[in-house]
Amino acid sequence: MLRVTRKISVNVPKSSSFCNECTCWGWARTMVVKRLKSQECHQRNYSIPSGDVKSLRSIITPPISKIRNIGIMAHIDAGKTTTTERMLYYSGYTRALGDVDDGDTVTDFMVQERERGITIQSAAVTFDWKGYRINLIDTPGHVDFTLEVERSLRVLDGAVAVFDASAGVEAQTLTVWRQADKHHIPRICFLNKMDKNGASFTYAVDSIKQKLKTKPLLLQLPIGEAKTFKGLVDVVTKEQIIWNPTSSLDDGKVFEQKPLTETDDPELLKEVKDARNALIEQVADLDDEFAELVLGDFSENFDLLPADKIQSAVRRVTLAQKAAPVFCGSALKNKGVQPLLDAIAMYLPAPNERFYDFLQWYKDDLCALAFKVLHDKQRGPLVFIRIYSGTVKPQSAIYNINKNCTERMSRLLLPFADQQIEIPSLMAGNIALVVGLKQSATGDTIVSSKASAMAAAHRAGREVGRKHGSKSELESLLLAGVEVPEPVFFCTIEPPSMAKQSALDNALNCLQREDPSLKVKIDPDTGQTILCGMGELHIDIIHDRIKREHGIETYLGPLQVAYRETILNSVQATATLDKTIGDKRHFVTTELGVRPWVGETSSTTPIIEYADNFMDPVQKDLEEAIENGINSSYLQGPLLGFPLQDVAVTLYSMTMHSDTSLPMISACVSRCMQKALKKANKQMLEPLMNLEITVCDDHLSAVLGDLAQRRGSIQEIQTRQDNKVVLAAVPLAEMMGYSTALRSLTSGSATFTLELASYQAMNDQEQSALLQKRTGSG
Ligand SMILES: Nc1nc2c(ncn2[C@@H]2O[C@H](COP(=O)(O)OP(=O)(O)OP(=O)(O)O)[C@@H](O)[C@H]2O)c(=O)[nH]1
């Protein structure tokens, strides 16, 4: 693993507001000390005194008010990884950047991590900055994974949106920004790549204003742009921060911070003063307490307004999501990341400043959400959890509400920077990595015991006036909701050779635990493995991950819609099976009926009933054999072999020879049920999707016209700021390739989410066309 030698500087002055001196964990400082090259003694140095592996073991849990659980949201290539690496470096936990002494980089370390079967950035990484514990949580890159995005947003308390300053708001950021709006997550903006040709602070800020419909609060102004970018001015304190003004060392740890004066740059000073006044007016408009202060004591001269008053007011409006503070820099050129870290601590919320309604039900009992499962080659599944209330301890039992099981966690780790540190306990507000949980999967809710879950359920029941102890009470305590959407697409997946089949099975098992919306089954006729997923992209990514993470090149069959089948009338059938195997005669005859079942919700498992005169009691093993027979027929409908929905089965009679084996009974029941189903009036059901499209006015009519051609029915058109939100129901079969179609209809400006609403009956014409296409008969 990573070597523990760390490069630190000595004699760091304490006075600066950007100094990270106060990150004192009382570590034994047993590390190797190297002096930085060409260090100028009059300049401030912001490298952190950091510990080695041993000292990291003594890290303490900070108070909850000092924890920041944040995500970094960015369009592809905006600089999320570079910014994260700089954060780890400046906070003192990696020795990567331009470590010219021995050429060791974070990338090397990442490769090592990958070889061990895990990457630090796959879920969360923890580090400390000036006494704050920062947990950076990965937000999934692909927003088509609605479930994943929602889950990761659920564990964030705040977010940093990173932009390419030459491109402004790009599509991916726009989409995640909207999701964050939905989940009420406070955000700050970082205009990265200020050094790049074409970088424009004004353009990027305008684009935030226009496209994100938020109020940007300019807390910094850049000094120079593109090639001339060398630092920034803090608008609140009017201090300029210039990186590396004289030193040849260019890792960004050294910078100069001093008040901007008339002699430095009169024009820039005027700009900063104007920006400060504008900021004060803007914040006063959004915050009554600040408005009172401004209008009272400082109405004549904003210059006298203390910086901390402005900062507190900016924090309040950020937490209330009335505006988003804007910072700038160049992660690649090592400029602006330390002030960004300060901003995270200063302006984003602590866990106890967020409202979670379920906390009142758990009080001080443990309540945590498993938000990611990783498979470590050595240690097995590692489960990332966010603790909302209570304390987690290793070697203790936990109860998983989703799986209705008790599990034991063997070890508790903190994903601290580039290492995983074993810890004795962890409290509410934190992110932890748990070893030893065999069943828990992404999205599961974890509490201390079943009794604790029931107690919370009762409290919740009282709150919402439900009947105590009901199943739905317990379900209401599931943090990520109970709904794992039904996969609606499927395709076959094949390994390159039969020898790789078991490796593929293993890879699919691992992926399923991480991603509950992925289902895998075996085609009963062909024996082929079938992947069932939520969308085209979902299946694509799974395919790619099997290759990248498990080294197996697989072949996918064509993508198909997961239809279902049902029946429209009641029918009865009888079947007999009579076979002699060896000296034993297996004889069984049965009579059963199938009928349409109407319930409150649709049923994808058979409803099985026994007629009064059916043998009483039915032996347990016989009952199992009968149910096995029914279940196997239920998975293969009579029209195209899709699973059945909403069918009830009644067993009327059964006679058998005493030597008849249970598998023969199952086979006879299955055959009888298939006979009955064939006789019934059959109906194909197709997945109907709830579609939500966010589109600007200009493209609305094109989008609506296209939906009409896709058999879509518009349910509502809402207005969200300057955008329209179209809510529609559309058959999934019409949605193949929709992301490409929508992109070309709207020049990439619209976004959409798609989720299963229900299965609906196809009309005669569509059904005939489908049967004709699949079987050649209508
Ligand atoms: N000029 C310039 N380039 C940068 C800056 N930050 C990142 N880059 C470059 O932009 C490219 C993408 O950077 P990453 O940090 O990988 O961006 P990302 O957002 O993590 O990218 P994905 O993981 O692909 O989404 C790389 O070539 C970086 O070197 C910057 O501040 N200035």
The ligand as an SDF file (V2000), in Angstrom:
LIG
                    3D

 32 34  0  0  0  0  0  0  0  0999 V2000
   -6.5540   23.9420  -17.8550 N   0  0  0  0  0  0  0  0  0  0  0  0
   -7.0430   23.2380  -16.8480 C   0  0  0  0  0  0  0  0  0  0  0  0
   -7.2970   21.9450  -17.0120 N   0  0  0  0  0  0  0  0  0  0  0  0
   -7.7930   21.2550  -15.9680 C   0  0  0  0  0  0  0  0  0  0  0  0
   -8.0750   21.8560  -14.7220 C   0  0  0  0  0  0  0  0  0  0  0  0
   -8.5780   20.9260  -13.8920 N   0  0  0  0  0  0  0  0  0  0  0  0
   -8.6230   19.7790  -14.5940 C   0  0  0  0  0  0  0  0  0  0  0  0
   -8.1310   19.9740  -15.8390 N   0  0  0  0  0  0  0  0  0  0  0  0
   -7.9840   18.9870  -16.9010 C   0  0  0  0  0  0  0  0  0  0  0  0
   -9.2630   18.5870  -17.3320 O   0  0  0  0  0  0  0  0  0  0  0  0
   -9.2590   17.2010  -17.6490 C   0  0  0  0  0  0  0  0  0  0  0  0
  -10.3220   16.5040  -16.8090 C   0  0  0  0  0  0  0  0  0  0  0  0
   -9.9830   16.6300  -15.4520 O   0  0  0  0  0  0  0  0  0  0  0  0
  -10.5460   15.6390  -14.3480 P   0  0  0  0  0  0  0  0  0  0  0  0
  -10.1030   16.1290  -13.0320 O   0  0  0  0  0  0  0  0  0  0  0  0
  -10.2500   14.2370  -14.7250 O   0  0  0  0  0  0  0  0  0  0  0  0
  -12.0840   15.9250  -14.5410 O   0  0  0  0  0  0  0  0  0  0  0  0
  -13.3010   15.0680  -14.0230 P   0  0  0  0  0  0  0  0  0  0  0  0
  -14.4210   16.0230  -13.8660 O   0  0  0  0  0  0  0  0  0  0  0  0
  -12.9280   14.2600  -12.8350 O   0  0  0  0  0  0  0  0  0  0  0  0
  -13.5040   14.1410  -15.2640 O   0  0  0  0  0  0  0  0  0  0  0  0
  -14.3800   12.8260  -15.3570 P   0  0  0  0  0  0  0  0  0  0  0  0
  -13.9540   11.9360  -14.2130 O   0  0  0  0  0  0  0  0  0  0  0  0
  -13.9980   12.2710  -16.7090 O   0  0  0  0  0  0  0  0  0  0  0  0
  -15.7840   13.2520  -15.2670 O   0  0  0  0  0  0  0  0  0  0  0  0
   -7.8600   16.7010  -17.3520 C   0  0  0  0  0  0  0  0  0  0  0  0
   -7.1450   16.7100  -18.5460 O   0  0  0  0  0  0  0  0  0  0  0  0
   -7.2940   17.7280  -16.4050 C   0  0  0  0  0  0  0  0  0  0  0  0
   -5.9180   17.8330  -16.4600 O   0  0  0  0  0  0  0  0  0  0  0  0
   -7.7720   23.2530  -14.5820 C   0  0  0  0  0  0  0  0  0  0  0  0
   -7.9550   23.8560  -13.5380 O   0  0  0  0  0  0  0  0  0  0  0  0
   -7.2720   23.8840  -15.6740 N   0  0  0  0  0  0  0  0  0  0  0  0
  1  2  1  0
  2  3  2  0
  2 32  1  0
  3  4  1  0
  4  5  2  0
  4  8  1  0
  5  6  1  0
  5 30  1  0
  6  7  2  0
  7  8  1  0
  8  9  1  0
  9 10  1  0
  9 28  1  0
 10 11  1  0
 11 12  1  0
 11 26  1  0
 12 13  1  0
 13 14  1  0
 14 15  2  0
 14 16  1  0
 14 17  1  0
 17 18  1  0
 18 19  2  0
 18 20  1  0
 18 21  1  0
 21 22  1  0
 22 23  2  0
 22 24  1  0
 22 25  1  0
 26 27  1  0
 26 28  1  0
 28 29  1  0
 30 31  2  0
 30 32  1  0
M  END
$$$$
